Amino acid sequence: MTPEQPNQAGQAFMLSQKTRYTIRALQQLADVYRQGPVRLDAIAEAQNIPRKFLTVILSEMVREGLVISHRGREGGYELGLAPVDIRYGDIIRLTRGSLALVPCASRAAHEACTHCLPEAECRLRGLMLALRDETAKMLDRVTLADAIVVEPPFAGE
């Protein structure tokens, strides 16, 4: 099942747990940019990310050039680029593949939807394309260097 396929309840996926873990790990590395490597265990504990999962995530980010890995006793991980050069849109695309909520609105991985109208007649597709484009504009404007306000929980949580 791809991130754009519906789950068993028929809903399109939101951000995957992997994407959320990746963002949180990179945010932590951005907070200490140029202060030296951060040990994997420190990131896992501070961000409540399973160590094994974090190892996989950071290895992928090393391959993508966003993170640098240092071996040895004083080793750990640090950002490979300045926080201002890492956009949230890029992180989501790397981990999720697309910003679109439906396959027919994906710019990079377009696929016709099954059980749908022809694309030329589908108003839902038009709405999803507009949503995808606005989401991309916002996520491509915000970087790891930008301050993000922590919001209180919704009432009843």
matplotlib code that plots the C-alpha trace (Angstrom):
import matplotlib.pyplot as plt

x = [0.0, 1.5, 0.9, -1.7, -3.8, -6.7, -6.3, -8.9, -11.3, -11.1, -9.3, -6.2, -3.2, -2.0, 1.7, 3.2, 4.8, 8.2, 7.7, 6.8, 9.8, 12.1, 10.8, 11.3, 14.8, 15.8, 14.3, 16.4, 19.5, 18.6, 18.3, 22.0, 23.4, 27.1, 27.4, 28.8, 27.4, 24.4, 24.3, 21.5, 20.3, 20.0, 17.8, 15.7, 15.1, 14.4, 12.0, 10.4, 11.5, 12.3, 16.0, 15.9, 13.5, 15.6, 18.7, 16.9, 15.6, 19.0, 20.7, 18.3, 18.9, 22.6, 22.2, 20.1, 22.8, 20.7, 22.6, 26.2, 27.2, 30.3, 31.6, 33.4, 33.1, 32.5, 30.4, 26.8, 24.7, 24.5, 22.8, 24.7, 23.1, 22.2, 18.7, 17.7, 18.5, 16.2, 12.5, 9.7, 8.3, 11.5, 11.5, 7.9, 8.6, 11.7, 9.8, 6.2, 6.9, 4.2, 2.3, -0.9, -3.8, -5.0, -2.9, -4.4, -3.2, 0.4, 2.8, 5.7, 3.8, 0.6, -1.7, -5.3, -7.7, -9.6, -13.4, -13.5, -14.7, -12.5, -10.0, -11.3, -14.7, -13.6, -14.1, -12.6, -9.3, -9.4, -9.9, -7.1, -4.7, -5.4, -4.9, -1.7, -0.3, -1.1, 0.3, 3.5, 3.8, 3.6, 5.8, 8.4, 8.5, 9.2, 12.6, 14.1, 15.5, 12.0, 10.5, 7.3, 4.9, 4.0, 0.2, -1.7, -3.8, -7.4, -10.0, -10.9, -7.5]
y = [0.0, 3.4, 6.5, 7.7, 4.5, 4.4, 2.5, -0.1, 2.6, 4.1, 7.3, 8.7, 8.6, 11.6, 11.9, 8.5, 7.8, 7.6, 11.1, 12.5, 10.8, 12.1, 15.7, 15.5, 14.1, 16.7, 19.5, 18.3, 18.3, 21.8, 23.1, 22.2, 22.9, 23.4, 22.3, 18.9, 15.4, 14.2, 10.6, 8.4, 7.5, 11.2, 11.9, 8.7, 9.6, 13.3, 12.7, 9.5, 7.6, 3.8, 3.4, 0.8, 3.0, 6.0, 4.2, 3.4, 7.0, 8.6, 6.2, 7.3, 11.0, 10.4, 8.8, 11.9, 14.3, 15.9, 14.3, 13.5, 10.5, 10.5, 7.1, 6.5, 7.3, 11.0, 10.3, 10.8, 12.7, 16.3, 18.1, 18.0, 21.3, 24.5, 24.4, 27.3, 25.0, 22.1, 22.7, 20.8, 20.0, 18.3, 16.2, 15.1, 14.3, 12.2, 10.2, 10.1, 10.5, 13.1, 16.0, 15.0, 13.4, 11.4, 9.8, 11.9, 15.1, 14.0, 16.1, 13.6, 10.3, 10.9, 7.9, 7.8, 7.0, 3.8, 3.9, 7.6, 9.9, 10.7, 13.3, 15.9, 15.7, 15.3, 18.4, 16.6, 16.3, 20.0, 20.7, 18.2, 19.8, 23.2, 21.9, 20.1, 23.2, 25.5, 22.9, 22.7, 26.5, 26.6, 23.6, 24.8, 28.2, 26.9, 25.5, 23.9, 27.3, 28.9, 29.1, 27.2, 28.0, 25.1, 25.0, 23.8, 20.7, 21.0, 21.0, 17.6, 16.0]
z = [0.0, -1.0, 1.1, -1.4, -1.3, 1.1, 4.3, 5.4, 6.5, 3.0, 4.1, 2.5, 4.8, 6.6, 7.3, 8.0, 11.4, 9.5, 8.1, 11.5, 13.1, 10.4, 10.8, 14.6, 14.4, 11.8, 14.0, 16.9, 14.8, 13.5, 17.1, 17.8, 14.3, 14.3, 18.0, 17.1, 16.5, 18.5, 19.6, 18.3, 21.8, 22.7, 19.6, 20.2, 23.9, 23.4, 20.4, 21.7, 18.5, 18.6, 18.3, 15.5, 13.5, 14.0, 12.8, 9.5, 9.1, 9.8, 7.4, 4.7, 5.5, 5.3, 1.8, 0.8, 2.0, 4.7, 7.6, 8.2, 10.3, 12.5, 13.8, 17.0, 20.6, 20.0, 17.0, 16.2, 13.7, 12.5, 9.7, 6.4, 5.2, 7.1, 8.6, 6.3, 3.3, 4.4, 3.5, 5.1, 1.6, 0.7, 3.8, 3.2, -0.4, 0.5, 3.1, 1.7, -2.1, -2.7, -1.1, -2.9, -1.0, -4.1, -6.8, -9.7, -8.0, -7.6, -9.7, -9.4, -9.2, -11.1, -11.4, -12.5, -9.6, -9.7, -9.5, -10.5, -13.2, -16.2, -15.0, -17.4, -15.6, -12.0, -9.8, -6.8, -8.7, -9.4, -5.7, -4.7, -7.2, -5.7, -2.2, -3.2, -4.8, -1.8, 0.6, -1.5, -1.5, 2.3, 3.0, 0.5, 2.1, 5.7, 6.6, 9.7, 10.6, 10.9, 14.4, 14.7, 17.5, 19.7, 19.9, 23.0, 22.7, 21.5, 24.2, 25.5, 24.7]

ax = plt.figure().add_subplot(projection="3d")
ax.plot(x, y, z, "-o")
ax.set_aspect("equal")
plt.show()
